[in-house]
Amino acid sequence: MSALSLLSPSALAPGLGNSSVEGGRTSHQGDCSSVETSIEGKVLVILSMTLGIISNTVALFILVNAYSSQRRRSKATFLLFATSLVVTDFIGHVVLGALVLRLYFPGTVAPGHFDSSDGTCQFMGGCMVFFGLCPLFMGCAMAAERCLGVTKPLLHSSIVTKARSKVCLALVWLAALCVALLPCLQLGSYTYQYPGTWCFISVLHDTSEVDLVFVALFSGLGLTALSAALLCNTVSGLTLVLARLRRQPGSHHSARSHDIEMVVQLVGVMVTSCICWCPLLIIGLTSVIDSYRGSVGDQLCSYKSWMVIGVRMATWNQILDPWVYILLRRTVLRKIYLIAKCQAGLRGSMAGRWENSSLPSLDMNEVNKV
């Protein structure tokens, strides 16, 4: 999804301001209301898009340079997946950001059409599902590839090739696209969501069995991908820790240092995805279940507000993902380690000087007392 503002509640999610307001006008959807300034929303969307584009461009530059100079096949495979993830995030950021800006112009969506959909809404909803599932699927595939590389390196070298990695990426994109296109087969629907300036799966209005299945499929696939990534990264991390504890002093461990760097980055991607996506996946699923049962009642505004909060958090994913590769590189991690080691050494030397200077005086005091 296209991340919007880092500060404003009205623009943290794709077009969460009122598209038909100009200069601050109130729009209503049911009993809920929002007051947004269209100009402020547009400015915040542009600033957020700029930040996301810069972040993804810097990360892409770093990954492409590393991929072109990499000789280790396992590292090259990881960089191929990571580069594809950043490219996907970048495209989704630009495409959805452009749609959000279009929806911010007045007159795009009439207040009475919030629960309907059109070509723009269908395209935007499909893009949000596609660019939402792709990072989760890719993160899972990367975690599984690294888990195999860490635990079974010989099997990994015989199975994982560049051609098969590209096929895997194509299957990931195809799977996400198939889910996003389900409404074209009348298996679910996309509608404008509160406050009427972003489109997503229908979860709160006239939900049917197919809507329930569609949301369950979307949330289930996303949560399953996150759970699988968590399991694979845990196994990889524990394997590396045990190998580190068993390593003999002075032994060669450059290969393991590459593995540590990749696993640390995968853990960063996984944590970012969990924080950003779990709220929307869980809130969407619970909302559609309650809506289908007819138990929403007077809490409709609360459900809509929770959906807005969930999508706001999800929009952070494409801004934060690139910084995982920017900050959690081996050179940066080494510098952090050296700084921490120096600080620990400095504290240790200060403690040693304090003990050397204080203990004799304590001993002398005890002698004088005797």
KEZAKE-138746 format. One record per residue (C-alpha): residue number from 1; residue in three letters; x, y, z. Coordinates in Angstrom, 1 decimal. Layout:
% KEZAKE-138746
  seq  type    east   north      up
  NUM   Ala       X       Y       Z
...
This chain:
% KEZAKE-138746
  seq  type    east   north      up
    1   Met     0.0     0.0     0.0
    2   Ser     1.1     3.5    -0.5
    3   Ala     2.2     5.0     2.8
    4   Leu     1.0     8.5     3.3
    5   Ser     1.6    10.8     6.2
    6   Leu     3.8    10.0     9.2
    7   Leu     2.0    12.5    11.4
    8   Ser    -1.4    13.5    10.3
    9   Pro    -4.3    11.2    11.2
   10   Ser    -6.1    12.3     8.0
   11   Ala    -3.4    11.0     5.7
   12   Leu    -1.7     8.1     7.4
   13   Ala    -3.8     5.7     5.3
   14   Pro    -4.4     5.9     1.6
   15   Gly    -6.6     9.0     1.2
   16   Leu    -8.2     8.9     4.6
   17   Gly    -9.3    12.5     4.2
   18   Asn   -12.6    13.5     2.5
   19   Ser   -12.0    13.7    -1.2
   20   Ser   -14.9    16.1    -1.7
   21   Val   -13.8    18.7     0.9
   22   Glu   -12.1    21.9     0.0
   23   Gly   -10.9    24.2     2.8
   24   Gly   -12.3    22.1     5.5
   25   Arg   -15.8    20.7     5.1
   26   Thr   -17.6    18.0     7.0
   27   Ser   -18.6    14.7     5.3
   28   His   -20.9    12.1     6.7
   29   Gln   -21.1     8.3     6.3
   30   Gly   -23.9     6.9     8.4
   31   Asp   -23.4     8.4    11.9
   32   Cys   -19.7     8.9    11.4
   33   Ser   -18.2    12.2    10.3
   34   Ser   -14.8    13.5     9.5
   35   Val   -13.5    17.0     9.0
   36   Glu   -10.5    17.1     6.6
   37   Thr    -8.7    19.8     4.7
   38   Ser    -8.1    18.7     1.2
   39   Ile    -5.0    21.0     0.7
   40   Glu    -3.4    19.7     3.9
   41   Gly    -4.1    16.1     2.8
   42   Lys    -2.6    16.6    -0.6
   43   Val     0.6    18.1     0.9
   44   Leu     0.9    15.3     3.4
   45   Val     0.4    12.7     0.7
   46   Ile     3.0    14.2    -1.5
   47   Leu     5.5    14.5     1.4
   48   Ser     4.9    10.9     2.4
   49   Met     5.2     9.7    -1.2
   50   Thr     8.5    11.6    -1.5
   51   Leu     9.8     9.9     1.7
   52   Gly     8.8     6.5     0.5
   53   Ile    10.3     7.0    -3.0
   54   Ile    13.6     8.2    -1.6
   55   Ser    13.7     5.3     0.9
   56   Asn    13.0     2.6    -1.7
   57   Thr    15.4     4.2    -4.2
   58   Val    18.3     4.2    -1.7
   59   Ala    17.6     0.6    -0.7
   60   Leu    17.3    -0.4    -4.3
   61   Phe    20.6     1.2    -5.1
   62   Ile    22.3    -0.6    -2.2
   63   Leu    20.8    -4.0    -3.1
   64   Val    21.6    -3.7    -6.8
   65   Asn    25.2    -2.8    -6.2
   66   Ala    25.5    -5.7    -3.7
   67   Tyr    23.9    -8.1    -6.1
   68   Ser    26.1    -7.2    -9.0
   69   Ser    29.3    -7.7    -6.9
   70   Gln    28.2   -10.8    -5.1
   71   Arg    30.0   -14.1    -5.8
   72   Arg    28.4   -16.3    -3.2
   73   Arg    25.3   -18.0    -4.7
   74   Ser    23.4   -18.1    -1.5
   75   Lys    23.9   -14.4    -0.9
   76   Ala    23.0   -13.6    -4.5
   77   Thr    19.7   -15.5    -4.2
   78   Phe    18.8   -13.6    -1.1
   79   Leu    19.7   -10.3    -2.8
   80   Leu    17.5   -11.3    -5.7
   81   Phe    14.5   -11.8    -3.5
   82   Ala    15.3    -8.6    -1.5
   83   Thr    15.6    -6.5    -4.6
   84   Ser    12.4    -7.9    -6.0
   85   Leu    10.7    -7.0    -2.7
   86   Val    11.9    -3.4    -2.8
   87   Val    10.9    -3.1    -6.5
   88   Thr     7.4    -4.4    -5.7
   89   Asp     7.1    -2.0    -2.7
   90   Phe     8.3     0.9    -4.9
   91   Ile     5.8     0.2    -7.7
   92   Gly     2.9    -0.2    -5.2
   93   His     3.9     3.0    -3.4
   94   Val     3.9     5.0    -6.7
   95   Val     0.7     3.5    -8.1
   96   Leu    -1.4     3.7    -5.0
   97   Gly     0.0     7.1    -4.2
   98   Ala    -1.1     8.4    -7.5
   99   Leu    -4.6     7.0    -7.0
  100   Val    -4.8     8.6    -3.5
  101   Leu    -3.9    12.0    -4.9
  102   Arg    -6.6    11.6    -7.6
  103   Leu    -9.1    10.7    -4.9
  104   Tyr    -8.1    13.8    -2.9
  105   Phe    -9.4    16.1    -5.7
  106   Pro   -12.9    17.4    -5.0
  107   Gly   -15.8    15.8    -6.7
  108   Thr   -14.1    12.4    -7.3
  109   Val   -16.4    10.5    -4.9
  110   Ala   -19.8    11.8    -4.0
  111   Pro   -20.8    11.3    -0.3
  112   Gly   -23.8     9.2    -1.3
  113   His   -21.6     6.7    -3.2
  114   Phe   -19.4     5.6    -0.4
  115   Asp   -20.8     2.0    -0.4
  116   Ser   -20.6     1.6    -4.2
  117   Ser   -17.7     1.0    -6.5
  118   Asp   -16.4     1.9    -9.9
  119   Gly   -13.5     1.2   -12.1
  120   Thr   -11.1     3.3   -10.0
  121   Cys   -12.3     1.6    -6.8
  122   Gln   -11.9    -1.9    -8.3
  123   Phe    -8.4    -1.1    -9.5
  124   Met    -7.4     0.5    -6.2
  125   Gly    -8.8    -2.4    -4.1
  126   Gly    -7.1    -4.9    -6.3
  127   Cys    -3.8    -3.1    -6.0
  128   Met    -4.1    -2.9    -2.3
  129   Val    -4.6    -6.6    -2.0
  130   Phe    -1.9    -7.4    -4.5
  131   Phe     0.8    -5.1    -3.1
  132   Gly    -0.3    -6.1     0.4
  133   Leu     0.1    -9.9    -0.1
  134   Cys     3.3    -9.7    -2.2
  135   Pro     5.6    -8.5     0.6
  136   Leu     4.2   -11.0     3.0
  137   Phe     4.6   -13.9     0.5
  138   Met     8.1   -12.7    -0.4
  139   Gly     9.1   -12.4     3.2
  140   Cys     8.0   -16.0     3.8
  141   Ala     9.8   -17.3     0.7
  142   Met    13.0   -15.5     1.8
  143   Ala    12.8   -16.9     5.3
  144   Ala    12.2   -20.4     4.0
  145   Glu    15.2   -20.1     1.6
  146   Arg    17.5   -18.9     4.4
  147   Cys    16.3   -21.5     6.8
  148   Leu    17.2   -24.2     4.2
  149   Gly    20.5   -22.5     3.5
  150   Val    21.4   -22.3     7.2
  151   Thr    20.2   -25.8     8.3
  152   Lys    20.9   -27.8     5.2
  153   Pro    23.6   -26.0     3.1
  154   Leu    24.4   -28.9     0.9
  155   Leu    20.8   -29.5     0.0
  156   His    20.3   -25.8    -0.5
  157   Ser    23.2   -25.6    -3.0
  158   Ser    21.8   -28.4    -5.0
  159   Ile    18.1   -27.3    -5.0
  160   Val    18.2   -23.5    -5.0
  161   Thr    19.4   -22.0    -8.3
  162   Lys    18.9   -18.6    -9.9
  163   Ala    16.4   -19.9   -12.4
  164   Arg    14.3   -21.6    -9.7
  165   Ser    14.5   -18.5    -7.6
  166   Lys    13.0   -16.4   -10.5
  167   Val    10.3   -19.0   -11.0
  168   Cys     9.5   -18.8    -7.3
  169   Leu     9.2   -15.0    -7.5
  170   Ala     6.9   -15.3   -10.5
  171   Leu     4.7   -17.8    -8.6
  172   Val     4.6   -15.3    -5.7
  173   Trp     3.4   -12.5    -7.9
  174   Leu     0.9   -14.8    -9.7
  175   Ala    -0.6   -16.0    -6.4
  176   Ala    -1.1   -12.5    -5.1
  177   Leu    -2.6   -11.4    -8.5
  178   Cys    -5.0   -14.4    -8.5
  179   Val    -6.3   -13.4    -5.0
  180   Ala    -6.6    -9.7    -6.1
  181   Leu    -8.6   -10.6    -9.2
  182   Leu   -11.2   -12.8    -7.4
  183   Pro   -13.8   -10.0    -7.5
  184   Cys   -13.7   -10.2   -11.3
  185   Leu   -15.1   -13.7   -10.9
  186   Gln   -17.8   -12.4    -8.5
  187   Leu   -16.0   -13.9    -5.5
  188   Gly   -15.9   -10.9    -3.3
  189   Ser   -16.1    -7.2    -3.9
  190   Tyr   -14.2    -3.9    -3.4
  191   Thr   -16.0    -0.9    -2.1
  192   Tyr   -15.1     2.6    -1.0
  193   Gln   -14.2     2.5     2.7
  194   Tyr   -14.9     5.1     5.4
  195   Pro   -14.6     8.1     4.9
  196   Gly   -15.0     7.3     1.2
  197   Thr   -11.6     8.0    -0.3
  198   Trp    -9.9     4.6    -0.3
  199   Cys   -11.1     1.2    -1.6
  200   Phe   -10.7    -2.2     0.0
  201   Ile   -12.5    -5.5     0.4
  202   Ser   -16.1    -5.1     1.5
  203   Val   -16.2    -5.9     5.2
  204   Leu   -19.0    -3.8     6.8
  205   His   -21.7    -3.2     4.2
  206   Asp   -24.1    -5.9     2.9
  207   Thr   -21.5    -8.6     3.4
  208   Ser   -22.4   -11.9     1.9
  209   Glu   -20.8   -15.4     2.1
  210   Val   -18.4   -14.7    -0.7
  211   Asp   -17.2   -11.5     1.0
  212   Leu   -16.7   -13.5     4.2
  213   Val   -14.7   -16.1     2.3
  214   Phe   -12.7   -13.5     0.4
  215   Val   -11.6   -11.6     3.6
  216   Ala   -10.9   -14.9     5.3
  217   Leu    -8.7   -16.0     2.4
  218   Phe    -6.9   -12.6     2.4
  219   Ser    -6.3   -12.5     6.1
  220   Gly    -5.6   -16.2     6.4
  221   Leu    -2.9   -16.1     3.7
  222   Gly    -1.3   -13.1     5.2
  223   Leu    -1.3   -14.5     8.7
  224   Thr     0.0   -17.9     7.5
  225   Ala     2.8   -16.2     5.6
  226   Leu     3.8   -14.2     8.7
  227   Ser     3.6   -17.4    10.9
  228   Ala     5.7   -19.4     8.5
  229   Ala     8.3   -16.6     8.3
  230   Leu     8.4   -16.4    12.1
  231   Leu     9.0   -20.2    12.4
  232   Cys    11.7   -20.2     9.7
  233   Asn    13.6   -17.2    11.1
  234   Thr    13.4   -18.7    14.6
  235   Val    15.0   -22.0    13.4
  236   Ser    17.6   -20.1    11.4
  237   Gly    18.5   -17.8    14.4
  238   Leu    18.8   -20.7    16.8
  239   Thr    20.9   -22.7    14.4
  240   Leu    23.3   -19.7    14.0
  241   Val    23.5   -19.1    17.7
  242   Leu    24.3   -22.8    18.4
  243   Ala    27.0   -22.7    15.6
  244   Arg    28.5   -19.6    17.2
  245   Leu    28.6   -21.2    20.6
  246   Arg    30.3   -24.4    19.2
  247   Arg    32.8   -22.5    17.1
  248   Gln    36.4   -23.0    18.1
  249   Pro    38.5   -19.8    18.7
  250   Gly    40.4   -18.7    15.6
  251   Ser    38.3   -20.7    13.2
  252   His    37.1   -19.3     9.9
  253   His    33.6   -17.9    10.1
  254   Ser    33.2   -15.5     7.2
  255   Ala    30.4   -17.6     5.6
  256   Arg    28.5   -17.5     8.9
  257   Ser    28.8   -13.7     9.1
  258   His    27.0   -13.5     5.8
  259   Asp    24.3   -15.8     7.2
  260   Ile    24.0   -13.7    10.3
  261   Glu    23.5   -10.5     8.2
  262   Met    20.8   -12.1     6.1
  263   Val    18.9   -13.5     9.0
  264   Val    19.1   -10.2    10.9
  265   Gln    17.6    -8.5     7.9
  266   Leu    14.9   -11.1     7.6
  267   Val    14.0   -10.7    11.2
  268   Gly    13.8    -7.0    10.6
  269   Val    11.5    -7.5     7.6
  270   Met     9.3   -10.0     9.6
  271   Val     9.0    -7.7    12.6
  272   Thr     8.1    -4.7    10.4
  273   Ser     5.5    -6.8     8.5
  274   Cys     4.0    -8.2    11.7
  275   Ile     3.6    -4.7    13.3
  276   Cys     2.3    -3.1    10.2
  277   Trp     0.0    -5.9     8.8
  278   Cys    -1.4    -7.9    11.7
  279   Pro    -3.8    -5.2    12.9
  280   Leu    -5.5    -4.8     9.5
  281   Leu    -5.5    -8.6     8.9
  282   Ile    -7.1    -9.3    12.2
  283   Ile    -9.4    -6.3    12.3
  284   Gly   -10.7    -7.0     8.8
  285   Leu   -11.4   -10.6     9.6
  286   Thr   -13.3    -9.9    12.9
  287   Ser   -15.2    -7.0    11.3
  288   Val   -16.5    -9.1     8.3
  289   Ile   -17.5   -11.9    10.7
  290   Asp   -19.4    -9.6    12.9
  291   Ser   -21.0    -7.8    10.0
  292   Tyr   -22.1   -11.1     8.4
  293   Arg   -23.6   -12.2    11.7
  294   Gly   -25.4    -8.9    12.0
  295   Ser   -23.8    -8.1    15.4
  296   Val   -22.2    -4.8    14.5
  297   Gly   -25.2    -2.8    15.6
  298   Asp   -24.5     0.6    17.0
  299   Gln   -20.8    -0.1    16.9
  300   Leu   -20.5     0.6    13.2
  301   Cys   -18.4     3.8    13.7
  302   Ser   -16.1     1.9    16.0
  303   Tyr   -15.5    -0.8    13.4
  304   Lys   -14.9     1.8    10.7
  305   Ser   -12.4     3.6    13.0
  306   Trp   -10.6     0.4    13.7
  307   Met   -10.3    -0.3    10.0
  308   Val    -8.8     3.1     9.5
  309   Ile    -6.3     2.5    12.2
  310   Gly    -5.4    -0.9    10.7
  311   Val    -4.9     0.5     7.2
  312   Arg    -2.8     3.4     8.6
  313   Met    -0.5     1.0    10.2
  314   Ala    -0.3    -1.2     7.1
  315   Thr     0.8     1.9     5.1
  316   Trp     4.0     2.1     7.1
  317   Asn     5.3    -1.1     5.6
  318   Gln     6.6     0.3     2.3
  319   Ile     8.4     3.1     4.1
  320   Leu    10.0     0.9     6.8
  321   Asp    10.9    -2.1     4.7
  322   Pro    13.7    -0.3     2.7
  323   Trp    15.3     0.9     6.0
  324   Val    15.8    -2.7     7.0
  325   Tyr    18.2    -3.1     4.2
  326   Ile    19.7     0.3     4.6
  327   Leu    20.5     0.1     8.3
  328   Leu    20.9    -3.7     8.9
  329   Arg    23.8    -4.2     6.6
  330   Arg    27.0    -5.9     7.8
  331   Thr    29.1    -2.8     7.6
  332   Val    26.5    -0.9     9.7
  333   Leu    26.1    -3.8    12.2
  334   Arg    29.9    -4.0    12.5
  335   Lys    30.1    -0.3    13.4
  336   Ile    27.3    -0.7    15.9
  337   Tyr    29.1    -3.7    17.4
  338   Leu    32.4    -1.9    17.7
  339   Ile    30.7     1.2    19.2
  340   Ala    28.9    -1.0    21.8
  341   Lys    32.2    -2.9    22.5
  342   Cys    34.1     0.3    23.0
  343   Gln    31.4     1.6    25.3
  344   Ala    31.4    -1.6    27.3
  345   Gly    35.2    -1.5    27.4
  346   Leu    35.2     2.0    28.6
  347   Arg    32.7     1.3    31.3
  348   Gly    34.8    -1.8    32.3
  349   Ser    38.0     0.3    32.5
  350   Met    36.2     3.0    34.6
  351   Ala    34.8     0.3    36.9
  352   Gly    38.3    -1.2    37.2
  353   Arg    39.8     2.2    38.1
  354   Trp    37.1     2.8    40.6
  355   Glu    37.6    -0.6    42.2
  356   Asn    41.4    -0.2    42.3
  357   Ser    41.1     3.2    43.8
  358   Ser    38.3     2.4    46.3
  359   Leu    39.3    -1.0    47.6
  360   Pro    42.6     0.0    49.1
  361   Ser    41.0     2.8    50.9
  362   Leu    38.3     0.5    52.2
  363   Asp    41.0    -2.0    53.3
  364   Met    42.9     0.8    55.1
  365   Asn    39.8     1.9    56.9
  366   Glu    39.2    -1.6    58.1
  367   Val    42.9    -1.8    59.3
  368   Asn    42.6     1.6    61.1
  369   Lys    39.4     0.4    62.8
  370   Val    41.2    -2.7    64.1
